[in-house]
Amino acid sequence: MSFKSPFPDVEIPNLSVYDFLFGQVESADLDRPALIDGASGAVTTYRSLITQIDGVAGALAARGLAVGEVVGLHSPNVPAFASVFHGILRAGGVATTINALYTAEDIAKQLTDSKAKFLFTVSPLLPQAKAAAAKVGIPDERVIVLDGAEGHPSLKDLLTEGAPAPEVSFDPATQLAVLPYSSGTTGRPKGVMLTHRNLVANVCQINPRMGIGADDKLLAVLPFFHIYGMTVLLNAALYNRAALVTMPKFDLVEFLKVVSGQKCTYVFIAPPVAVALAKHPLVDEYDLSSVHSIFSGAAPLDQELGKAVANRLGCRVRQGYGMSEMSPVSHAIPFDRDDIALDSVGPSIANMECKLVDPATGEEVAYPAEGVSEPGELWCKGPNIMAGYLGNDEATAETLDADGYLHTGDIATVDSEGVVTIVDRMKELIKYKGYQVPPAELEALLLTHPQVADAAVIGVLDDEGEEVPKAFVVKQQGAELDEAAVIAFVAERVSPHKKVRKVEFIDIVPKSAAGKILRKDLRASEAGRS
């Protein structure tokens, strides 16, 4: 049977993201810091942020952006990201956020699939952005370089034009706001259609559980282009009139300097950062006493690791669960609940209904009167669930059923208090440092190597407990191929997070009668060796 969130439903206003976040700004909040550049300390106030958002919206409208058209945003975390992101939405456009690590080919694929009309980037990423834009036919005058580059408009150019923000009208329940790309439970990345209502709903749903206040300084090292950073950091922080301290990438020394120097209070991380915070001797050289909470997401956090971080820093540690397809949060351990085990992902957030389904039989798993349920695939329904995958009805139908439940591909249990624990997964995706790596994409690439007869890829744990892609390769007869050559071949052709880190040569890839790779057999043989 299904089970609802133990928390009361929250009201979800029928507003655009812009009106929800900025439509009712108190005059006393306008001069509060909204964004602080971690490296320079430069402050963007709420007053300045709103002015910039309106300026970007006006400039895009003046250049012909119509309601519902897509704009690519390819940037690491810098304060200007917020101005551009919300400027796109303010103009009625749809933001497709692009991984800052992507190659030109990856960028071009996303621009093509999303039919983007403009592309924003930064000068360090311009070579790959420019190549991708040229490939898909976006002219230089529509490739906007935030910090400026010859031959391209800059953010300053847009803002100094003084074009008024357009008057736009749309239904927040159906109008798309963002198109992040996700591999779902399997396969190649697909555009996840999230509406204004989806994003507004998820902030409303998580807000009572997160405990973010106006006096908080949130460290924003998790990328805004990822749905976790977009909703839980960018939108939730701005909604609460907190300050976001931006870092374009993770570097431990810089991370510690920024947290201590800016006196950050709330730090959002992925598990690899937790390893450093728990174990690295450098941590003791910095004053991190301002931190009251650390929240981990994007991949499972080990309970003992979480406790080690909490003990070392003297703060609370929480974790949550979600997917891009859920805008993204569906479960979170509340900030004020010390009694919930850290190896769980907490109860369902408000306005959500979930069920567990036995993947073998399709039968619903009974909700326990006491103790813990049997495991089953976690299905979730709520106002934060995506509208579907862009231009892919088949993938949408595989993931979203007729009753509105999203099939997550993760195996979970639930206890009698409604606390959910993820115990395994059906999905084939590898999660490397929180980034999705679809095995099928790497397998297809490996098969283009003339000396590779067949290949399969799974996620395995490295020495630090991090999941990494491992390739099982069948050589062509007589081929001379070693591990280093395979790793180098892939590394030259993919974004850094997709690199193969381990290789094993085998005689045959195990497959079903239908020809599907039996990854469970490879995982079983891997487990037998460890």
C-alpha positions as CSV (number, residue, x, y, z in Angstrom):
1,M,0.0,0.0,0.0
2,S,1.1,3.6,-0.5
3,F,2.3,5.8,2.3
4,K,2.1,9.6,2.6
5,S,4.5,12.0,4.1
6,P,4.2,12.2,7.9
7,F,4.3,16.0,7.5
8,P,1.2,18.1,6.7
9,D,0.8,19.3,3.2
10,V,2.1,22.7,2.4
11,E,0.5,25.3,0.2
12,I,2.1,25.7,-3.2
13,P,1.3,29.1,-4.7
14,N,0.4,29.3,-8.4
15,L,3.3,31.6,-9.3
16,S,6.2,31.7,-11.7
17,V,9.6,31.0,-10.1
18,Y,10.5,34.7,-10.4
19,D,7.3,35.9,-8.7
20,F,7.7,33.2,-6.0
21,L,11.2,34.2,-5.2
22,F,11.3,37.9,-5.8
23,G,7.7,39.1,-6.1
24,Q,7.4,40.0,-2.4
25,V,10.8,41.2,-1.3
26,E,10.7,43.2,1.8
27,S,12.5,46.6,1.5
28,A,14.6,45.6,4.5
29,D,15.9,42.6,2.6
30,L,17.0,44.5,-0.5
31,D,20.4,45.4,0.8
32,R,21.1,42.0,2.3
33,P,23.8,40.0,0.5
34,A,22.3,37.5,-1.9
35,L,25.6,36.2,-3.4
36,I,29.2,36.5,-2.3
37,D,32.0,35.5,-4.5
38,G,34.1,33.1,-2.5
39,A,37.4,34.0,-4.1
40,S,37.1,37.8,-4.0
41,G,34.5,38.5,-1.4
42,A,32.5,40.7,-3.8
43,V,28.9,41.0,-2.7
44,T,25.7,41.0,-4.9
45,T,22.8,42.4,-2.8
46,Y,19.2,41.3,-3.4
47,R,18.5,44.7,-4.9
48,S,21.4,44.3,-7.4
49,L,20.4,40.7,-8.2
50,I,16.8,41.6,-9.0
51,T,18.0,44.5,-11.2
52,Q,20.4,42.2,-13.1
53,I,17.7,39.5,-13.5
54,D,15.3,42.1,-15.0
55,G,18.2,43.4,-17.2
56,V,19.0,39.9,-18.6
57,A,15.3,39.2,-19.2
58,G,14.9,42.5,-21.1
59,A,18.1,41.9,-23.2
60,L,17.0,38.4,-24.2
61,A,13.5,39.6,-25.1
62,A,15.0,42.4,-27.1
63,R,17.0,39.8,-29.0
64,G,13.9,37.9,-29.9
65,L,13.7,35.2,-27.2
66,A,10.0,34.1,-27.1
67,V,8.2,32.4,-24.3
68,G,9.0,28.7,-24.1
69,E,12.3,29.0,-26.1
70,V,15.4,27.4,-24.7
71,V,18.6,29.1,-23.5
72,G,21.8,27.2,-22.7
73,L,23.6,28.1,-19.5
74,H,27.1,26.7,-19.3
75,S,29.0,28.0,-16.3
76,P,30.5,27.0,-13.0
77,N,29.2,28.6,-9.8
78,V,29.8,32.4,-10.0
79,P,27.4,35.0,-8.7
80,A,26.4,36.0,-12.3
81,F,24.9,32.5,-12.7
82,A,21.9,33.5,-10.6
83,S,21.3,36.7,-12.6
84,V,21.3,34.8,-15.9
85,F,19.4,31.7,-14.7
86,H,16.6,33.8,-13.2
87,G,16.8,36.3,-16.1
88,I,16.0,33.5,-18.6
89,L,13.0,32.3,-16.5
90,R,11.9,35.9,-16.0
91,A,11.7,36.4,-19.8
92,G,9.6,33.2,-20.1
93,G,12.5,31.2,-21.5
94,V,13.6,27.7,-20.5
95,A,17.0,27.3,-19.0
96,T,18.9,24.2,-20.0
97,T,21.9,24.1,-17.6
98,I,25.0,22.4,-19.0
99,N,27.7,20.6,-17.1
100,A,30.8,22.9,-16.9
101,L,33.0,19.8,-17.4
102,Y,31.4,18.9,-20.7
103,T,33.3,18.5,-24.0
104,A,32.3,20.4,-27.1
105,E,30.6,17.2,-28.3
106,D,28.6,16.8,-25.1
107,I,27.5,20.5,-25.2
108,A,26.5,20.2,-28.8
109,K,24.3,17.2,-28.1
110,Q,22.4,19.0,-25.4
111,L,22.1,22.2,-27.4
112,T,20.7,20.2,-30.4
113,D,18.3,18.1,-28.3
114,S,17.0,21.1,-26.4
115,K,16.8,23.3,-29.5
116,A,18.6,26.1,-27.6
117,K,18.5,29.6,-29.3
118,F,21.2,31.2,-27.1
119,L,24.2,30.1,-25.1
120,F,25.7,31.7,-22.0
121,T,29.2,30.7,-20.9
122,V,32.4,32.0,-19.3
123,S,35.7,32.8,-20.9
124,P,37.6,29.7,-19.5
125,L,35.0,27.5,-21.0
126,L,34.6,29.4,-24.3
127,P,36.6,27.2,-26.6
128,Q,34.3,24.2,-26.1
129,A,31.2,26.3,-25.9
130,K,32.1,28.2,-29.1
131,A,32.8,24.9,-31.0
132,A,29.5,23.5,-29.8
133,A,27.6,26.6,-30.8
134,A,29.2,26.6,-34.2
135,K,28.3,23.0,-34.7
136,V,24.6,23.6,-34.0
137,G,24.3,26.9,-35.7
138,I,24.1,29.4,-32.8
139,P,25.8,32.6,-34.1
140,D,28.5,34.4,-32.1
141,E,26.2,37.3,-31.2
142,R,24.0,34.8,-29.4
143,V,26.9,33.2,-27.5
144,I,27.1,35.5,-24.4
145,V,30.3,35.4,-22.4
146,L,29.6,36.4,-18.8
147,D,33.0,37.9,-18.2
148,G,33.6,39.1,-21.7
149,A,35.5,37.9,-24.8
150,E,36.2,39.5,-28.1
151,G,33.5,38.9,-30.7
152,H,30.8,38.1,-28.2
153,P,28.4,40.1,-26.1
154,S,29.2,40.1,-22.3
155,L,26.8,40.2,-19.3
156,K,27.8,43.8,-18.8
157,D,26.8,44.6,-22.4
158,L,23.3,43.1,-21.8
159,L,22.8,44.9,-18.5
160,T,23.9,48.3,-19.8
161,E,21.4,48.2,-22.7
162,G,18.6,49.0,-20.2
163,A,16.0,47.0,-22.0
164,P,12.9,46.6,-19.8
165,A,11.9,43.1,-18.6
166,P,9.1,41.9,-20.8
167,E,5.5,41.4,-19.7
168,V,5.0,37.7,-20.0
169,S,2.0,35.5,-19.1
170,F,1.9,31.8,-18.8
171,D,0.5,29.0,-16.7
172,P,3.1,28.0,-14.1
173,A,1.7,24.5,-13.9
174,T,2.4,23.8,-17.6
175,Q,5.1,26.3,-18.6
176,L,8.6,24.7,-18.6
177,A,11.2,26.5,-16.5
178,V,14.3,24.3,-16.8
179,L,15.6,21.4,-18.9
180,P,18.4,19.7,-16.9
181,Y,19.7,16.5,-18.5
182,S,19.5,13.2,-16.7
183,S,20.1,9.6,-17.7
184,G,17.1,8.6,-15.6
185,T,17.5,5.0,-14.5
186,T,19.4,4.0,-17.6
187,G,20.5,5.0,-21.1
188,R,21.7,8.3,-22.5
189,P,21.0,11.8,-21.1
190,K,17.5,13.0,-21.7
191,G,15.9,16.5,-21.2
192,V,13.9,16.5,-17.9
193,M,10.9,18.8,-18.4
194,L,10.4,20.7,-15.1
195,T,7.7,23.3,-14.9
196,H,7.7,26.5,-12.8
197,R,5.2,24.7,-10.5
198,N,7.6,21.8,-10.1
199,L,10.4,24.1,-8.9
200,V,8.2,26.3,-6.7
201,A,6.7,23.1,-5.2
202,N,10.0,21.6,-4.3
203,V,11.2,24.7,-2.4
204,C,7.9,24.8,-0.5
205,Q,8.1,21.1,0.2
206,I,11.7,21.1,1.6
207,N,11.7,24.4,3.3
208,P,10.3,23.3,6.7
209,R,12.7,20.4,6.7
210,M,16.0,22.2,5.9
211,G,16.0,25.0,8.5
212,I,17.6,27.6,6.3
213,G,17.3,31.1,7.8
214,A,17.9,34.7,6.6
215,D,21.1,34.9,8.7
216,D,22.6,31.8,7.1
217,K,25.6,31.8,4.8
218,L,25.4,28.8,2.5
219,L,28.5,27.5,0.9
220,A,27.7,26.9,-2.8
221,V,30.3,24.6,-4.1
222,L,27.8,22.0,-5.4
223,P,27.2,23.1,-9.0
224,F,24.1,25.2,-9.8
225,F,23.9,23.5,-13.1
226,H,23.0,20.3,-11.3
227,I,19.4,20.1,-10.0
228,Y,20.5,19.6,-6.4
229,G,22.5,22.9,-6.5
230,M,19.7,24.6,-8.5
231,T,16.9,23.9,-6.1
232,V,18.3,23.1,-2.7
233,L,21.0,25.8,-2.8
234,L,20.2,28.5,-5.4
235,N,16.4,28.7,-5.1
236,A,15.9,27.7,-1.4
237,A,18.6,30.1,-0.2
238,L,17.2,33.0,-2.2
239,Y,13.6,32.2,-1.0
240,N,14.8,32.5,2.6
241,R,16.8,35.7,1.9
242,A,20.0,33.9,3.0
243,A,23.5,34.5,1.4
244,L,25.1,32.1,-1.1
245,V,28.9,32.0,-1.0
246,T,30.0,30.7,-4.5
247,M,32.9,28.4,-5.4
248,P,33.4,27.4,-9.0
249,K,35.0,24.1,-8.2
250,F,36.0,22.0,-5.2
251,D,39.5,22.4,-3.9
252,L,40.0,21.4,-0.2
253,V,42.3,24.3,0.8
254,E,40.1,26.9,-0.9
255,F,37.0,25.2,0.5
256,L,38.4,25.5,4.1
257,K,39.6,29.1,3.5
258,V,36.2,30.2,2.2
259,V,34.2,28.4,5.0
260,S,36.4,29.8,7.7
261,G,36.9,33.3,6.2
262,Q,33.3,33.9,5.3
263,K,32.0,32.1,8.4
264,C,29.7,29.9,6.4
265,T,26.9,28.4,8.6
266,Y,25.3,25.8,6.3
267,V,27.4,23.6,4.0
268,F,25.9,21.4,1.2
269,I,28.2,18.6,0.0
270,A,28.4,15.3,-1.9
271,P,29.9,12.3,0.0
272,P,33.5,12.7,-1.5
273,V,33.8,16.0,0.4
274,A,32.7,14.3,3.6
275,V,35.7,11.9,3.3
276,A,38.1,14.9,3.2
277,L,36.3,16.6,6.1
278,A,36.4,13.4,8.2
279,K,40.0,12.4,7.5
280,H,42.2,15.1,6.1
281,P,44.7,16.7,8.6
282,L,44.4,20.1,6.9
283,V,40.9,20.5,8.4
284,D,42.3,21.0,11.9
285,E,44.2,24.1,10.7
286,Y,41.0,26.1,10.0
287,D,38.3,27.5,12.3
288,L,35.0,25.9,11.0
289,S,33.1,26.6,14.2
290,S,30.6,28.8,12.3
291,V,29.2,25.7,10.6
292,H,26.0,24.4,12.3
293,S,24.8,22.0,9.6
294,I,26.1,19.9,6.8
295,F,23.7,18.4,4.3
296,S,24.8,15.6,1.9
297,G,23.1,14.5,-1.3
298,A,23.7,13.3,-4.9
299,A,25.0,9.9,-3.7
300,P,24.7,7.7,-0.5
301,L,26.5,8.9,2.6
302,D,27.9,6.2,4.8
303,Q,26.5,6.5,8.4
304,E,29.9,6.2,10.1
305,L,31.4,8.7,7.7
306,G,28.6,11.2,8.5
307,K,29.1,10.7,12.2
308,A,32.8,11.2,11.9
309,V,32.2,14.6,10.2
310,A,29.6,15.6,12.8
311,N,32.0,14.8,15.6
312,R,35.0,16.4,14.1
313,L,33.2,19.7,13.2
314,G,30.8,19.7,16.1
315,C,27.8,20.2,13.8
316,R,24.7,18.3,12.6
317,V,24.9,16.2,9.5
318,R,21.9,15.2,7.4
319,Q,21.3,13.6,4.1
320,G,18.5,13.5,1.6
321,Y,17.4,11.7,-1.6
322,G,16.1,12.7,-4.9
323,M,16.4,12.7,-8.7
324,S,16.4,15.3,-11.4
325,E,13.0,13.9,-12.4
326,M,11.7,15.0,-8.9
327,S,13.0,18.6,-9.0
328,P,14.9,16.9,-7.2
329,V,14.1,16.2,-3.5
330,S,11.6,13.5,-2.3
331,H,13.1,12.6,1.0
332,A,15.3,14.3,3.6
333,I,16.3,13.9,7.3
334,P,14.8,17.0,8.9
335,F,17.3,19.5,10.4
336,D,15.6,19.1,13.8
337,R,15.5,15.3,14.0
338,D,18.6,13.8,15.7
339,D,16.7,10.5,16.3
340,I,16.7,9.5,12.6
341,A,19.5,7.2,11.5
342,L,22.0,8.8,9.1
343,D,22.0,5.7,6.9
344,S,18.4,6.4,6.0
345,V,17.3,9.3,3.7
346,G,14.6,10.3,6.1
347,P,10.8,10.5,5.7
348,S,9.0,11.6,2.5
349,I,8.7,15.4,2.3
350,A,5.4,17.2,2.4
351,N,2.8,16.6,-0.4
352,M,4.3,13.3,-1.5
353,E,2.9,9.9,-1.7
354,C,5.2,6.8,-2.1
355,K,4.9,3.1,-2.4
356,L,7.3,0.2,-2.6
357,V,6.8,-2.4,-5.4
358,D,8.4,-5.8,-5.6
359,P,10.3,-5.6,-9.0
360,A,10.0,-9.4,-9.5
361,T,6.2,-9.7,-9.0
362,G,4.9,-6.1,-9.4
363,E,3.1,-6.5,-6.1
364,E,3.0,-3.6,-3.7
365,V,5.1,-4.2,-0.5
366,A,3.0,-3.9,2.7
367,Y,3.6,-0.9,4.9
368,P,4.8,-2.2,8.3
369,A,2.7,-1.8,11.4
370,E,6.0,-2.0,13.3
371,G,9.6,-2.5,12.4
372,V,10.8,-2.3,8.8
373,S,9.1,-3.4,5.5
374,E,10.4,-5.8,2.9
375,P,12.4,-4.1,0.2
376,G,10.9,-2.9,-3.0
377,E,11.4,-0.3,-5.8
378,L,10.6,3.2,-4.6
379,W,7.8,4.9,-6.5
380,C,7.0,8.6,-5.8
381,K,4.1,10.9,-6.7
382,G,3.8,14.6,-5.9
383,P,3.7,18.2,-7.4
384,N,7.5,18.1,-7.9
385,I,7.4,15.2,-10.4
386,M,8.6,16.1,-13.9
387,A,6.2,16.6,-16.8
388,G,8.2,14.0,-18.7
389,Y,11.3,13.6,-20.9
390,L,11.7,16.0,-23.8
391,G,10.7,14.4,-27.1
392,N,10.9,10.9,-25.6
393,D,7.5,9.4,-25.0
394,E,8.9,5.9,-24.7
395,A,11.3,6.8,-21.9
396,T,8.6,8.9,-20.2
397,A,6.2,5.9,-20.2
398,E,8.9,3.7,-18.8
399,T,9.5,6.0,-15.8
400,L,6.1,7.7,-15.2
401,D,3.1,5.5,-14.9
402,A,-0.6,6.3,-15.6
403,D,-1.2,7.0,-11.9
404,G,1.5,9.7,-11.8
405,Y,4.1,7.6,-9.9
406,L,7.7,8.0,-10.9
407,H,9.6,4.7,-10.8
408,T,12.9,5.6,-9.3
409,G,14.9,2.5,-10.0
410,D,16.1,2.4,-6.4
411,I,15.3,-0.4,-3.9
412,A,14.2,0.9,-0.5
413,T,12.6,-0.1,2.8
414,V,10.3,2.0,5.0
415,D,9.8,1.7,8.7
416,S,6.6,2.2,10.7
417,E,7.5,5.9,11.2
418,G,7.8,6.5,7.5
419,V,11.6,6.7,7.4
420,V,12.9,5.4,4.1
421,T,16.3,3.7,3.6
422,I,17.8,3.1,0.1
423,V,19.2,-0.4,0.2
424,D,20.1,-1.2,-3.5
425,R,19.3,-0.1,-6.9
426,M,17.9,-1.6,-10.1
427,K,19.2,1.3,-12.2
428,E,22.4,0.8,-14.2
429,L,23.8,4.3,-13.7
430,I,27.2,4.8,-12.1
431,K,27.3,7.8,-9.7
432,Y,30.9,9.2,-9.8
433,K,31.3,12.0,-7.2
434,G,27.5,12.7,-7.6
435,Y,27.6,12.9,-11.4
436,Q,25.7,10.4,-13.5
437,V,27.7,8.1,-15.8
438,P,25.6,5.9,-18.1
439,P,27.4,2.6,-18.8
440,A,25.7,2.3,-22.2
441,E,27.4,5.5,-23.4
442,L,30.9,4.2,-22.4
443,E,30.1,0.8,-23.9
444,A,29.1,2.3,-27.2
445,L,32.3,4.4,-27.3
446,L,34.5,1.3,-26.4
447,L,33.0,-0.6,-29.3
448,T,34.3,2.0,-31.7
449,H,37.9,1.0,-30.9
450,P,39.1,-1.3,-33.7
451,Q,40.8,-3.7,-31.2
452,V,37.7,-4.1,-29.0
453,A,35.3,-7.0,-29.9
454,D,32.8,-6.4,-27.0
455,A,32.6,-4.4,-23.8
456,A,30.5,-3.9,-20.7
457,V,30.8,-1.3,-18.0
458,I,29.7,-1.3,-14.3
459,G,30.4,0.8,-11.2
460,V,32.9,-0.6,-8.7
461,L,34.3,0.9,-5.5
462,D,37.8,2.2,-5.5
463,D,40.1,2.3,-2.5
464,E,38.4,5.3,-1.0
465,G,34.9,3.8,-1.3
466,E,34.0,6.0,-4.4
467,E,32.0,4.4,-7.2
468,V,34.1,4.5,-10.4
469,P,33.4,3.1,-13.9
470,K,35.1,-0.2,-14.7
471,A,35.2,-1.6,-18.2
472,F,35.2,-5.4,-19.0
473,V,36.7,-5.7,-22.4
474,V,36.8,-8.5,-24.9
475,K,39.8,-8.1,-27.3
476,Q,39.6,-8.7,-31.0
477,Q,41.6,-11.8,-32.0
478,G,45.3,-11.0,-32.0
479,A,44.8,-7.5,-30.6
480,E,47.6,-6.0,-28.4
481,L,45.7,-3.9,-26.0
482,D,46.4,-3.1,-22.3
483,E,44.6,-1.3,-19.5
484,A,46.4,2.0,-20.0
485,A,45.5,2.1,-23.7
486,V,41.8,1.5,-23.0
487,I,41.7,4.1,-20.2
488,A,43.5,6.7,-22.5
489,F,41.2,6.0,-25.4
490,V,38.1,6.8,-23.4
491,A,39.7,9.7,-21.5
492,E,40.4,11.5,-24.9
493,R,36.8,11.3,-25.9
494,V,34.6,12.0,-22.8
495,S,34.1,14.5,-20.0
496,P,36.4,14.0,-17.0
497,H,33.8,12.4,-14.8
498,K,33.0,9.8,-17.4
499,K,36.5,8.4,-17.6
500,V,37.0,4.6,-17.2
501,R,39.1,4.1,-14.1
502,K,39.6,0.3,-14.2
503,V,39.8,-2.3,-16.9
504,E,39.6,-6.1,-16.9
505,F,40.0,-8.2,-20.0
506,I,37.5,-11.1,-20.3
507,D,36.7,-13.8,-22.8
508,I,32.9,-13.0,-23.2
509,V,30.5,-10.4,-21.9
510,P,27.6,-12.2,-20.2
511,K,24.3,-11.5,-21.9
512,S,20.6,-12.6,-21.7
513,A,18.9,-14.5,-24.4
514,A,17.6,-11.1,-25.7
515,G,21.1,-9.8,-25.9
516,K,21.0,-7.5,-22.8
517,I,24.2,-7.3,-20.8
518,L,23.9,-9.1,-17.5
519,R,25.6,-6.5,-15.3
520,K,24.5,-8.3,-12.2
521,D,26.7,-11.2,-13.2
522,L,29.7,-8.9,-13.6
523,R,28.9,-7.3,-10.2
524,A,28.6,-10.7,-8.7
525,S,32.0,-11.8,-10.0
526,E,33.5,-8.5,-8.8
527,A,32.0,-9.0,-5.3
528,G,33.4,-12.5,-5.2
529,R,36.9,-11.1,-5.6
530,S,36.6,-8.4,-3.0
